[in-house]
């Protein structure tokens, strides 16, 4: 078990290095932030002095090595535009993003599991067709379009929910629903397919032959064994929800990490973009590692040796 964790942590380190280097190179290739920061009538000498102050006059590999060395110590640099510590900016915004993704995940699980179980028990009926169709529609709608439609209906027309900002329970409903709908569709389909696969197993037929109540057969034998692939999907969905917040936070003006990163891209604030991507990749890797370790709890037959 310990060897497996160490091996996965080393793989995670490689992923983080790859993500950070790719982001570093791409952000540097998008343009020179000095031209945005300097006055319009700045001389070439002033531009060069500012570039030297920001460390942008050094070779890109030297800049990247400096960034990694500081990141290991918890220093992700200083925002070019806001002149504040990137680590501080991220720590201020990250809780809002995690809150939004967590609420969206809870909504997804609360809705998708009952629907998936319900349609699986009524296979090839009108309910099965309806549930499957709705899950496909949920996956087909882009987040930004769905968010705008929810704003139009509940915020502009009905005026029952706030459409921007963060502060009350009402503020999180629309962005969380926007994020959750796609996950609801995927998880519902996975629960349905997992249930149908397990329901035809010998141990399920044996449980019914012993006279166990149908509820016990479904919850104790069928759902638990069908949940292993679903757990994988849930972990991936949580990571996907975190990445999906980048668009949704912009639509709903949610003060999270995604909105911070998008604004930094527009402003060519390289340190903020690099720090936001690095933290997002770290959360993604840790979530996947946690899911892998959870397998052994769900299925004792799984070994990590």
Backbone bond lengths (Angstrom), bond angles and torsions (degrees), N, CA, C in turn:
res aa  C-N    CA-C-N  psi(-1)  N-CA   C-N-CA  omega(-1)  CA-C   N-CA-C  phi
1 X - - - 1.464 - - 1.529 110.64 -
2 X 1.331 116.46 -47.09 1.464 120.06 -178.76 1.530 110.73 -65.36
3 X 1.348 116.78 -37.98 1.456 119.63 178.21 1.524 111.15 -64.20
4 X 1.324 115.82 -38.27 1.453 119.95 178.75 1.533 110.80 -64.56
5 X 1.328 116.81 -43.19 1.464 120.44 179.72 1.520 110.54 -63.08
6 X 1.344 116.82 -43.34 1.463 120.34 179.38 1.525 110.11 -62.37
7 X 1.336 116.41 -42.76 1.461 120.32 179.97 1.533 111.06 -62.87
8 X 1.320 116.43 -42.12 1.459 119.71 179.44 1.530 111.65 -68.49
9 X 1.328 116.78 -35.01 1.463 119.56 178.07 1.530 110.81 -66.47
10 X 1.325 116.46 -37.21 1.471 119.51 176.08 1.522 110.76 -65.64
11 X 1.330 116.56 -40.95 1.459 119.46 175.72 1.524 111.01 -62.62
12 X 1.330 116.13 -39.44 1.464 120.46 178.77 1.523 110.73 -62.89
13 X 1.316 115.91 -38.81 1.461 119.92 178.88 1.524 111.13 -62.28
14 X 1.334 116.25 -41.69 1.468 120.23 177.99 1.531 111.05 -64.00
15 X 1.326 116.03 -40.07 1.468 119.84 177.98 1.521 110.77 -62.47
16 X 1.319 116.54 -44.75 1.464 120.30 -179.85 1.524 111.31 -64.26
17 X 1.330 116.67 -39.28 1.466 119.82 177.95 1.526 110.41 -64.08
18 X 1.332 115.87 -43.97 1.465 119.40 179.93 1.523 111.71 -63.68
19 X 1.339 116.58 -44.52 1.461 120.04 -179.08 1.526 111.36 -64.76
20 X 1.333 115.90 -42.78 1.463 119.10 -178.61 1.527 111.44 -67.28
21 X 1.345 117.36 -39.91 1.465 119.61 -179.29 1.522 110.95 -67.96
22 X 1.342 116.47 -42.87 1.470 119.92 179.23 1.524 110.67 -61.37
23 X 1.324 116.50 -44.94 1.462 120.31 179.73 1.525 110.58 -64.52
24 X 1.319 115.92 -39.46 1.463 120.49 -179.01 1.527 110.30 -62.14
25 X 1.328 115.84 -46.93 1.468 119.88 -177.56 1.532 110.93 -67.46
26 X 1.335 116.53 -45.33 1.467 119.72 -177.82 1.525 111.30 -64.83
27 X 1.330 116.50 -42.70 1.467 118.91 -179.52 1.526 111.28 -64.25
28 X 1.314 116.87 -36.08 1.453 119.68 178.84 1.521 111.51 -68.98
29 X 1.346 116.20 -28.39 1.458 120.15 -177.39 1.522 113.31 -81.30
30 X 1.335 117.74 -9.56 1.459 119.95 -176.42 1.525 113.45 -79.64
31 X 1.305 118.29 -14.46 1.454 119.79 179.13 1.511 112.25 147.82
32 X 1.291 114.90 174.43 1.463 121.64 -177.38 1.536 109.06 -99.38
33 X 1.344 117.80 114.78 1.466 119.17 179.87 1.520 113.09 -68.01
34 X 1.317 116.99 -17.72 1.462 119.96 -179.52 1.520 110.43 -60.88
35 X 1.333 117.51 -37.59 1.460 120.79 -179.10 1.528 112.07 -65.89
36 X 1.341 116.46 -25.28 1.458 120.26 177.50 1.519 112.12 -83.11
37 X 1.312 116.81 -31.89 1.456 120.74 -175.57 1.520 112.86 -83.89
38 X 1.323 115.77 -32.79 1.465 119.12 -175.71 1.531 110.77 -78.05
39 X 1.326 117.71 154.92 1.470 120.67 174.89 1.527 111.04 -61.44
40 X 1.316 116.41 157.36 1.461 120.41 -177.22 1.525 112.12 -61.54
41 X 1.332 117.19 -33.41 1.467 121.27 -177.55 1.523 112.54 -96.57
42 X 1.340 117.49 19.96 1.472 120.26 -178.13 1.524 110.32 -67.26
43 X 1.313 114.73 141.26 1.460 120.01 178.29 1.520 110.37 -80.04
44 X 1.327 115.65 168.34 1.459 120.10 179.35 1.520 111.00 -63.85
45 X 1.333 116.37 -34.38 1.457 119.81 178.13 1.527 110.95 -64.05
46 X 1.324 117.17 -40.65 1.464 120.63 178.20 1.537 111.10 -66.19
47 X 1.331 116.62 -39.60 1.459 120.42 177.68 1.523 110.72 -63.30
48 X 1.320 116.50 -43.13 1.473 120.24 -179.96 1.524 110.88 -65.68
49 X 1.338 116.57 -38.66 1.462 119.71 179.79 1.520 110.77 -65.47
50 X 1.321 116.82 -41.16 1.465 120.62 178.75 1.520 111.00 -67.24
51 X 1.321 115.91 -38.51 1.472 119.90 178.68 1.527 110.34 -64.61
52 X 1.323 116.77 -38.58 1.464 120.77 178.00 1.529 110.72 -67.64
53 X 1.329 116.62 -39.07 1.465 121.11 179.02 1.526 111.44 -61.89
54 X 1.319 116.16 -37.77 1.466 120.70 -179.25 1.515 112.78 -84.20
55 X 1.329 117.63 -6.77 1.464 120.97 -179.09 1.506 113.73 78.07
56 X 1.328 117.58 16.22 1.463 121.17 -178.01 1.521 112.89 -86.22
57 X 1.323 117.40 -0.42 1.456 120.36 178.98 1.519 112.13 -87.85
58 X 1.332 117.01 -7.66 1.465 121.02 -178.25 1.528 110.14 -87.09
59 X 1.358 116.85 159.31 1.470 119.66 176.64 1.527 111.10 -58.08
60 X 1.323 116.71 151.64 1.459 120.64 -172.76 1.525 111.93 -64.01
61 X 1.329 117.92 -34.64 1.467 119.69 178.67 1.529 110.93 -67.12
62 X 1.323 116.30 -35.83 1.465 120.04 177.37 1.527 109.67 -67.23
63 X 1.331 116.46 -41.81 1.459 119.92 177.46 1.533 111.04 -61.87
64 X 1.346 115.69 -41.09 1.469 119.28 -178.91 1.527 111.05 -67.70
65 X 1.336 116.78 -41.34 1.462 119.92 178.13 1.524 110.93 -62.37
66 X 1.316 116.66 -39.36 1.471 120.41 176.89 1.521 110.81 -64.30
67 X 1.339 115.72 -41.72 1.465 120.00 178.49 1.523 111.56 -61.56
68 X 1.340 117.75 -44.74 1.461 120.93 179.37 1.521 111.79 -63.98
69 X 1.329 115.95 -43.65 1.453 119.25 -179.93 1.517 112.18 -60.59
70 X 1.315 116.50 -40.48 1.465 119.69 177.98 1.527 111.85 -72.82
71 X 1.364 116.43 -36.27 1.471 119.96 -178.37 1.525 111.41 -64.26
72 X 1.326 116.97 -36.26 1.464 120.45 178.48 1.526 110.58 -61.14
73 X 1.318 116.44 -30.69 1.463 121.24 179.37 1.537 112.42 -89.65
74 X 1.338 116.28 5.84 1.454 120.09 179.32 1.511 114.49 87.68
75 X 1.323 116.65 7.02 1.466 120.82 179.62 1.521 108.92 -104.68
76 X 1.335 116.97 109.46 1.460 121.66 -179.76 1.526 112.62 -95.30
77 X 1.306 116.03 13.46 1.450 119.68 176.92 1.524 112.13 98.90
78 X 1.332 114.08 -171.30 1.463 121.86 -179.49 1.517 109.46 -120.91
79 X 1.314 116.10 135.01 1.464 120.75 179.00 1.523 110.36 -61.31
80 X 1.315 115.92 129.62 1.455 120.45 -179.28 1.533 110.94 -67.30
81 X 1.325 116.19 -38.30 1.458 120.21 -175.25 1.527 112.32 -87.01
82 X 1.343 116.96 -42.30 1.464 120.10 -174.35 1.527 113.13 -93.69
83 X 1.331 116.30 -11.34 1.464 120.68 178.33 1.527 112.09 57.54
84 X 1.328 116.64 36.14 1.456 122.17 176.98 1.523 109.36 -125.44
85 X 1.325 115.70 163.28 1.453 120.43 177.72 1.523 110.16 -63.97
86 X 1.329 116.66 130.42 1.470 120.96 178.93 1.527 109.97 -63.87
87 X 1.307 117.21 -38.85 1.468 120.51 179.06 1.521 110.49 -59.66
88 X 1.322 116.48 -41.58 1.465 120.47 179.41 1.524 111.02 -66.01
89 X 1.332 116.65 -42.58 1.466 120.35 179.44 1.529 110.94 -62.24
90 X 1.327 116.33 -41.51 1.464 120.23 -178.82 1.518 110.96 -68.77
91 X 1.326 117.13 -42.89 1.464 120.08 179.26 1.528 111.63 -63.70
92 X 1.321 117.09 -29.13 1.462 120.48 177.48 1.524 111.48 -73.46
93 X 1.332 117.03 -32.91 1.464 121.17 -174.95 1.523 113.44 -96.21
94 X 1.334 118.59 -26.82 1.463 121.42 -174.27 1.528 113.39 -60.08
95 X 1.340 120.69 -41.80 1.474 119.03 179.17 1.523 113.25 -57.37
96 X 1.324 118.16 -37.15 1.465 120.55 179.35 1.519 110.74 -65.66
97 X 1.325 117.47 -39.75 1.464 120.91 178.98 1.523 111.28 -67.80
98 X 1.337 117.13 -44.40 1.458 120.32 178.35 1.525 111.01 -63.69
99 X 1.312 117.16 -38.41 1.460 120.96 177.66 1.527 110.93 -61.40
100 X 1.317 116.21 -46.87 1.460 120.66 -178.94 1.530 111.02 -63.92
101 X 1.340 117.31 -45.10 1.465 120.35 -179.62 1.526 111.32 -66.18
102 X 1.338 117.30 -38.60 1.463 120.54 -179.15 1.530 110.86 -66.82
103 X 1.320 117.13 -44.77 1.469 120.14 178.93 1.524 110.31 -62.95
104 X 1.330 116.80 -41.42 1.465 120.04 177.94 1.524 110.92 -62.51
105 X 1.338 117.24 -39.26 1.465 120.37 179.15 1.522 110.98 -66.46
106 X 1.339 117.13 -42.13 1.469 120.40 178.36 1.528 110.51 -61.05
107 X 1.310 116.50 -44.41 1.468 119.80 177.67 1.524 110.24 -60.37
108 X 1.314 116.55 -41.77 1.464 120.85 -179.30 1.527 111.42 -61.33
109 X 1.328 116.74 -44.98 1.459 120.47 -177.83 1.517 111.58 -69.70
110 X 1.332 115.90 -42.44 1.469 119.88 -178.80 1.525 111.48 -62.48
111 X 1.316 116.80 -34.35 1.462 120.45 -177.96 1.521 112.00 -87.99
112 X 1.333 117.42 -44.11 1.474 120.56 -169.77 1.528 113.52 -74.34
113 X 1.334 118.43 -36.76 1.462 119.30 -177.63 1.532 111.97 -65.12
114 X 1.333 119.67 -50.99 1.475 118.40 177.55 1.526 112.95 -59.61
115 X 1.339 116.73 -40.52 1.469 118.54 -179.74 1.522 110.78 -67.34
116 X 1.336 116.97 -42.88 1.464 120.15 179.48 1.514 112.55 -61.70
117 X 1.339 116.69 -43.20 1.471 120.45 177.91 1.526 110.53 -66.03
118 X 1.325 116.43 -42.48 1.467 121.30 -177.61 1.528 111.51 -61.37
119 X 1.335 117.28 -48.09 1.465 119.43 -177.12 1.526 111.36 -72.91
120 X 1.355 117.21 -28.75 1.464 118.96 177.35 1.526 111.06 -67.33
121 X 1.326 117.05 -37.94 1.462 120.97 178.70 1.526 112.21 -73.30
122 X 1.341 116.30 -14.01 1.466 120.58 178.89 1.522 109.93 -122.31
123 X 1.303 114.56 50.04 1.465 121.32 -177.36 1.529 111.09 -60.21
124 X 1.334 114.30 140.47 1.470 122.60 177.03 1.527 113.10 63.50
125 X 1.324 116.31 26.40 1.462 120.34 173.61 1.524 108.30 -110.93
126 X 1.326 115.77 176.86 1.455 120.04 178.31 1.519 111.37 -62.73
127 X 1.346 116.71 -31.55 1.467 120.55 178.27 1.520 111.05 -67.37
128 X 1.311 116.42 -39.18 1.465 120.72 177.31 1.524 110.28 -63.57
129 X 1.320 116.74 -45.65 1.463 120.73 178.98 1.519 111.68 -62.67
130 X 1.334 116.22 -41.95 1.459 120.44 -179.49 1.526 111.42 -65.66
131 X 1.346 116.63 -46.00 1.462 120.12 -179.83 1.518 112.52 -63.44
132 X 1.337 116.48 -42.31 1.461 120.28 179.46 1.526 110.81 -66.07
133 X 1.327 116.63 -40.20 1.467 120.27 -179.50 1.519 111.11 -65.08
134 X 1.325 116.73 -43.14 1.461 119.95 179.70 1.529 111.75 -64.95
135 X 1.333 116.86 -37.24 1.466 119.58 178.60 1.527 110.86 -65.96
136 X 1.323 117.49 -37.33 1.468 120.65 177.66 1.523 110.84 -68.01
137 X 1.337 116.38 -39.76 1.468 119.54 177.68 1.522 110.46 -63.28
138 X 1.340 116.56 -40.85 1.456 120.36 178.94 1.521 112.60 -61.33
139 X 1.334 116.91 -36.79 1.458 120.49 179.16 1.517 112.44 -76.28
140 X 1.325 116.86 -22.12 1.461 120.32 -175.43 1.523 112.96 -83.67
141 X 1.323 118.73 -19.28 1.463 121.02 -175.62 1.522 111.38 -86.49
142 X 1.331 118.64 123.73 1.479 121.08 177.90 1.523 111.00 -64.95
143 X 1.326 115.85 147.80 1.463 120.64 -178.42 1.523 112.77 -59.82
144 X 1.336 115.81 -44.21 1.465 117.80 -174.95 1.538 110.69 -67.29
145 X 1.339 117.72 -36.09 1.468 120.13 178.95 1.527 110.45 -69.84
146 X 1.335 116.32 -44.49 1.459 120.07 179.47 1.523 111.06 -61.73
147 X 1.334 116.36 -41.35 1.458 119.89 178.61 1.514 112.19 -60.72
148 X 1.324 116.14 -42.85 1.465 119.68 178.95 1.527 111.19 -65.46
149 X 1.337 117.51 -37.98 1.459 120.53 178.56 1.532 111.25 -66.12
150 X 1.332 116.51 -40.71 1.464 119.67 178.08 1.532 110.97 -65.25
151 X 1.319 116.60 -38.56 1.463 120.19 176.73 1.527 110.32 -62.82
152 X 1.335 115.65 -43.59 1.462 120.35 -178.70 1.531 111.48 -62.63
153 X 1.352 116.62 -42.10 1.463 120.37 -174.94 1.525 111.48 -79.21
154 X 1.336 116.40 -55.99 1.465 120.11 -171.11 1.527 113.52 -88.39
155 X 1.328 116.75 -23.63 1.450 119.12 -178.34 1.508 114.57 -98.17
156 X 1.346 116.14 -41.01 1.458 120.13 -175.68 1.532 111.73 -94.04
157 X 1.345 115.88 -48.42 1.463 119.32 -176.14 1.525 112.14 -78.25
158 X 1.333 117.09 -56.88 1.468 120.70 -177.11 1.533 112.81 -84.20
159 X 1.330 116.32 -27.20 1.466 122.05 178.75 1.530 112.36 55.50
160 X 1.321 115.61 45.90 1.464 119.42 179.49 1.521 112.51 -111.03
161 X 1.332 117.58 -10.20 1.458 120.56 -179.86 1.520 109.97 -137.06
162 X 1.339 117.44 143.98 1.470 119.97 176.04 1.525 110.67 -68.62
163 X 1.308 116.15 150.21 1.471 120.63 -173.58 1.525 112.50 -108.90
164 X 1.314 118.40 -2.73 1.468 119.07 -179.28 1.519 109.92 -156.64
165 X 1.327 114.82 160.54 1.454 120.50 176.42 1.517 113.19 86.17
166 X 1.317 114.60 -177.27 1.466 122.76 -178.73 1.523 108.20 -144.74
167 X 1.319 116.30 141.01 1.450 119.16 179.17 1.505 113.31 168.69
168 X 1.325 116.69 -41.16 1.458 120.17 -179.59 1.527 109.82 -120.55
169 X 1.329 115.80 172.70 1.459 120.91 177.49 1.527 110.58 -61.06
170 X 1.316 116.81 -36.13 1.456 120.26 -179.44 1.512 113.37 -62.79
171 X 1.327 117.21 -30.40 1.460 119.98 -178.07 1.528 112.79 -67.30
172 X 1.314 117.58 -27.61 1.466 119.78 -174.13 1.524 112.45 -91.14
173 X 1.332 118.48 -12.05 1.457 120.73 -173.67 1.521 112.08 -63.31
174 X 1.324 117.56 -53.18 1.464 120.31 -176.12 1.531 112.56 -65.77
175 X 1.335 120.19 -48.83 1.476 117.84 178.10 1.517 113.11 -63.82
176 X 1.336 118.15 -35.37 1.468 120.10 178.78 1.528 110.87 -67.48
177 X 1.322 117.46 -41.39 1.466 120.27 176.63 1.520 111.22 -63.59
178 X 1.316 116.42 -39.15 1.461 120.38 178.73 1.525 111.04 -60.44
179 X 1.323 115.87 -43.50 1.466 120.03 178.54 1.522 111.86 -71.09
180 X 1.322 116.75 -36.88 1.464 120.82 -170.00 1.519 113.51 -74.89
181 X 1.316 118.20 -28.14 1.462 119.70 -170.52 1.522 112.29 -61.41
182 X 1.322 117.15 -42.22 1.469 119.92 178.56 1.526 110.48 -64.13
183 X 1.335 116.71 -43.73 1.466 120.24 179.77 1.524 110.97 -65.02
184 X 1.325 117.74 -35.77 1.462 120.89 178.26 1.524 110.32 -59.37
185 X 1.327 116.56 -44.15 1.455 120.37 179.67 1.519 112.66 -61.80
186 X 1.315 117.31 -45.84 1.472 120.55 -178.35 1.518 111.91 -67.94
187 X 1.330 116.76 -46.35 1.463 119.64 -176.98 1.528 110.56 -67.34
188 X 1.330 117.69 -38.35 1.462 120.73 178.04 1.524 110.94 -58.77
189 X 1.302 116.57 -45.56 1.470 119.98 -179.70 1.524 111.29 -65.84
190 X 1.335 116.92 -37.99 1.460 119.72 179.63 1.526 111.23 -68.99
191 X 1.336 117.47 -41.40 1.469 120.65 177.42 1.527 109.71 -62.04
192 X 1.309 117.05 -43.92 1.460 121.03 -179.81 1.532 111.13 -61.00
193 X 1.334 116.97 -50.14 1.467 119.83 -178.10 1.519 111.78 -65.67
194 X 1.355 117.02 -37.90 1.466 119.84 177.99 1.513 111.97 -65.93
195 X 1.322 117.02 -41.28 1.461 121.18 177.92 1.525 111.40 -63.09
196 X 1.323 116.86 -44.22 1.465 120.32 -179.05 1.530 111.36 -64.44
197 X 1.327 116.22 -36.48 1.466 119.35 179.54 1.523 111.74 -68.20
198 X 1.327 116.36 -41.59 1.463 120.31 -176.77 1.524 111.73 -76.66
199 X 1.319 116.84 -32.36 1.466 119.93 -176.61 1.524 112.94 -62.84
200 X 1.322 116.67 -21.32 1.460 119.56 177.29 1.512 113.95 -91.99
201 X 1.339 117.99 7.31 1.461 121.51 -177.14 1.528 111.48 -78.40
202 X 1.333 114.78 158.70 1.475 120.47 -178.25 1.520 111.64 -64.29
203 X 1.345 117.41 -40.34 1.466 118.70 -175.53 1.524 111.56 -69.11
204 X 1.326 117.44 -25.56 1.463 119.66 175.49 1.522 110.01 -72.60
205 X 1.322 116.58 -42.40 1.471 119.79 176.76 1.530 111.02 -64.20
206 X 1.345 115.66 -36.24 1.466 119.11 178.39 1.525 110.79 -66.44
207 X 1.327 116.57 -40.02 1.465 120.26 178.75 1.522 110.89 -62.41
208 X 1.323 116.35 -40.11 1.460 118.93 177.50 1.523 111.03 -68.52
209 X 1.337 117.19 -37.04 1.463 120.63 -179.90 1.527 111.64 -66.08
210 X 1.330 116.67 -27.98 1.468 120.24 177.69 1.527 112.08 -75.09
211 X 1.304 117.14 -8.40 1.450 120.52 178.67 1.499 114.93 89.24
212 X 1.346 117.78 17.02 1.459 120.08 177.78 1.527 109.76 -65.80
213 X 1.320 116.93 145.22 1.467 119.52 176.41 1.527 110.55 -59.63
214 X 1.310 116.61 148.26 1.465 121.20 -177.23 1.529 111.39 -59.34
215 X 1.330 115.96 -36.26 1.467 118.35 179.11 1.528 111.19 -62.69
216 X 1.334 116.92 -40.73 1.465 120.49 178.97 1.521 110.47 -66.31
217 X 1.312 117.45 -38.63 1.468 121.14 178.85 1.522 110.18 -62.85
218 X 1.322 115.77 -43.91 1.464 119.68 -177.23 1.516 111.24 -68.45
219 X 1.324 118.48 -50.13 1.459 121.71 -172.32 1.525 113.21 -80.84
220 X 1.338 117.46 -38.65 1.459 119.69 -174.10 1.524 112.57 -86.08
221 X 1.313 117.48 -36.23 1.463 120.11 -174.08 1.528 112.91 -106.43
222 X 1.325 116.28 -45.12 1.466 118.53 -173.51 1.519 112.63 -79.30
223 X 1.326 117.13 -54.92 1.458 120.38 -173.24 1.523 112.37 -65.26
224 X 1.329 117.45 -39.47 1.467 118.99 -178.01 1.526 111.45 -62.52
225 X 1.338 116.65 -43.82 1.459 119.22 -179.74 1.520 112.45 -74.55
226 X 1.313 116.14 -27.02 1.462 119.18 177.90 1.518 112.13 -79.06
227 X 1.332 117.79 -12.23 1.463 121.02 -172.97 1.520 113.39 -83.13
228 X 1.331 118.99 -12.47 1.465 120.41 -176.75 1.527 111.87 -62.28
229 X 1.347 119.63 -53.87 1.475 117.28 175.73 1.522 112.96 -64.90
230 X 1.327 116.81 -27.30 1.462 120.10 179.17 1.524 110.41 -67.55
231 X 1.338 117.03 -36.99 1.466 120.36 178.52 1.522 110.21 -61.26
232 X 1.332 116.58 -39.86 1.457 120.00 176.49 1.519 110.25 -58.43
233 X 1.318 115.24 -47.53 1.460 119.68 -178.97 1.527 111.44 -64.57
234 X 1.330 117.42 -37.74 1.465 120.34 -179.65 1.528 110.28 -63.02
235 X 1.336 116.20 -42.89 1.459 118.90 177.45 1.518 112.04 -61.50
236 X 1.334 116.18 -44.28 1.464 119.87 178.34 1.522 111.12 -66.20
237 X 1.328 116.30 -36.09 1.460 119.37 179.81 1.520 111.55 -66.70
238 X 1.344 116.58 -38.20 1.463 118.61 178.04 1.524 110.21 -62.96
239 X 1.327 115.98 -42.68 1.461 119.22 176.81 1.528 110.69 -64.19
240 X 1.344 116.63 -39.27 1.461 119.88 178.00 1.525 111.40 -66.38
241 X 1.316 116.51 -36.18 1.465 119.98 177.36 1.525 110.65 -63.28
242 X 1.325 116.45 -38.70 1.458 119.87 178.11 1.528 110.92 -62.38
243 X 1.337 116.33 -42.26 1.464 119.01 178.34 1.525 111.18 -72.20
244 X 1.342 116.95 -33.13 1.452 120.24 178.66 1.513 113.74 -67.19
245 X 1.324 116.58 -22.18 1.464 119.35 179.35 1.526 112.21 -65.02
246 X 1.321 118.48 -20.11 1.455 120.58 -179.21 1.530 110.46 -59.85
247 X 1.339 116.65 -40.58 1.462 120.56 179.01 1.519 111.11 -82.02
248 X 1.326 116.33 -46.15 1.462 120.47 -176.06 1.524 111.20 -63.35
249 X 1.317 117.43 -39.43 1.464 119.97 178.93 1.517 111.42 -62.59
250 X 1.324 116.59 -33.27 1.466 119.74 177.58 1.521 110.99 -70.40
251 X 1.337 116.50 -41.13 1.470 120.54 -179.23 1.529 111.11 -63.92
252 X 1.343 116.13 -41.99 1.472 120.19 -175.00 1.528 112.84 -100.88
253 X 1.330 117.17 9.68 1.477 120.97 -178.83 1.521 110.64 52.41
254 X 1.328 116.54 41.06 1.463 121.81 178.99 1.529 108.44 -81.37
255 X 1.320 118.60 124.72 1.468 121.31 -172.58 1.523 113.06 -78.43
256 X 1.314 116.38 65.62 1.454 120.95 -177.70 1.517 112.62 -115.36
257 X 1.320 115.27 -170.74 1.463 121.41 -177.58 1.523 111.33 -66.50
258 X 1.339 116.90 -36.08 1.460 120.41 -178.97 1.518 112.21 -62.42
259 X 1.327 115.94 -46.03 1.464 119.26 179.26 1.522 110.76 -65.25
260 X 1.326 116.53 -38.06 1.464 120.19 176.79 1.518 110.77 -59.84
261 X 1.356 116.79 -43.72 1.455 120.82 -178.74 1.523 111.70 -67.73
262 X 1.336 117.35 -42.09 1.465 120.40 -179.98 1.520 110.78 -62.58
263 X 1.318 116.90 -44.77 1.468 120.01 177.53 1.528 110.89 -62.09
264 X 1.333 116.07 -37.53 1.465 119.53 179.81 1.531 110.99 -66.77
265 X 1.338 117.41 -34.67 1.464 120.49 177.28 1.523 110.09 -63.77
266 X 1.340 117.23 -45.09 1.460 120.78 179.36 1.528 111.28 -62.81
267 X 1.326 116.22 -35.16 1.462 120.62 -176.44 1.530 112.66 -91.51
268 X 1.348 116.01 0.29 1.470 121.24 -176.81 1.531 111.44 55.91
269 X 1.302 115.04 40.18 1.463 121.11 178.01 1.527 107.50 -88.28
270 X 1.329 116.56 83.26 1.458 122.25 -171.10 1.523 114.19 -56.39
271 X 1.316 120.07 -46.78 1.475 119.28 -177.97 1.528 113.19 -58.93
272 X 1.324 117.74 -37.85 1.464 120.38 179.83 1.529 110.47 -68.90
273 X 1.322 117.34 -42.87 1.470 120.99 178.44 1.519 110.40 -60.72
274 X 1.313 116.90 -46.77 1.463 121.09 -178.74 1.523 110.96 -63.71
275 X 1.319 117.58 -43.08 1.454 120.63 179.95 1.519 112.05 -66.16
276 X 1.330 117.52 -41.28 1.459 121.14 -179.53 1.520 111.07 -64.92
277 X 1.323 117.00 -43.32 1.468 120.17 179.20 1.524 110.73 -65.99
278 X 1.318 117.42 -40.76 1.461 120.75 179.97 1.521 111.14 -62.63
279 X 1.321 118.01 -44.74 1.463 121.57 179.59 1.526 110.32 -66.14
280 X 1.324 117.76 -41.52 1.465 121.18 178.48 1.519 110.84 -62.23
281 X 1.327 116.72 -43.71 1.468 119.92 178.23 1.525 111.49 -64.29
282 X 1.325 116.80 -36.75 1.462 120.57 178.69 1.526 111.02 -64.14
283 X 1.319 116.86 -44.82 1.463 120.59 177.98 1.528 110.26 -62.38
284 X 1.324 116.96 -42.77 1.469 122.04 179.46 1.533 110.41 -58.46
285 X 1.319 116.86 -46.92 1.467 121.29 -178.64 1.521 111.28 -65.32
286 X 1.323 117.30 -43.80 1.464 120.78 -179.16 1.526 111.56 -64.92
287 X 1.326 117.25 -37.29 1.464 120.44 177.80 1.518 110.57 -63.70
288 X 1.323 117.22 -44.29 1.462 120.28 179.38 1.521 112.04 -65.56
289 X 1.324 117.29 -37.21 1.463 120.25 176.70 1.522 110.34 -64.67
290 X 1.330 117.38 -42.69 1.460 120.50 177.54 1.508 112.65 -61.25
291 X 1.330 117.56 -38.44 1.463 121.41 178.35 1.518 110.59 -64.66
292 X 1.318 116.73 -43.50 1.464 119.79 179.30 1.526 111.58 -61.07
293 X 1.326 116.97 -41.10 1.463 120.23 -179.99 1.527 111.52 -69.63
294 X 1.315 116.77 -26.03 1.459 120.63 -179.77 1.531 112.13 -73.51
295 X 1.324 116.67 -21.00 1.463 120.09 179.27 1.521 111.99 -54.29
296 X 1.334 115.27 -45.34 1.460 119.73 -176.65 1.513 112.99 -62.71
297 X 1.319 117.38 -28.42 1.459 120.51 178.00 1.529 110.97 -74.74
298 X 1.324 115.99 -34.78 1.457 119.61 -179.29 1.518 112.88 -79.33
299 X 1.321 116.26 -35.01 1.471 121.26 -177.41 1.518 109.46 -134.41
300 X 1.327 119.57 103.12 1.468 122.93 -179.04 1.529 112.87 -61.23
301 X 1.329 117.43 -16.79 1.461 119.59 -179.26 1.517 112.26 -72.43
302 X 1.326 117.38 -16.86 1.469 121.46 -178.39 1.519 109.54 -80.09
303 X 1.313 116.04 127.09 1.468 121.59 179.70 1.509 109.40 -116.87
304 X 1.332 116.60 144.61 1.456 121.79 179.48 1.521 111.53 -102.29
305 X 1.318 117.26 5.10 1.465 119.56 -179.18 1.526 109.91 -84.08
